[in-house]
Each structure stands twice: as C-alpha cells, then as structure tokens.
C-alpha cells in the first residue's frame, strides 16, 4: 500500500519542501537533466555552475549537508572541487 500524501494536490513552489533529487556529474558541455531548486554537496569545495539565466559563476566553499537554493542549469567540471553533488528539485 502506498504512503498517503495529503499534499498531493498542492503546487510545489520554490519555497516548498524538496520533492526529488539526482546525482550530478559535473560536465562542461551538458545541461542537467532538470533545472534545480537547490544543490547540496557531500564533500566541501567550490561548485562552478551555469545559472538559469545563463550566468556562469563559481559558488565558493560550499559546506557538506547544506541546501543551497540556486536554480542551476549546468554544473561545470572546470572549477568544481566539491564532490557528491546533488541536484534538488
């Protein structure tokens, strides 16, 4: 029997809880499978990203286990030193 979800009819806005996620492999040439609502790392470091609006920036010194609310289209290999990157949706 599936777990009941009393919120199944509610819209998942950007301020709502994270409802999905995926492992991210940094790649300079490919976008992520889905635009993120946030990212998290399991090993501290920098994460080079292309944001939803196309800006390429480095998110410096991300700490493990912290949810960073950023809309990311691509995680770049060049400039990324963090490991265990998760895309949160």
PETA-V24779 format. One record per helix or strand of 3 or more residues. SS is the DSSP state (H for helix, E for strand). FROM is the first residue (numbers start at 1). TO is the last residue. If there is no record, write none. Layout:
((SS/FROM/TO) (SS/FROM/TO))
This chain:
((E/21/23) (E/38/40) (E/45/51) (E/56/62) (E/72/76) (E/86/88))
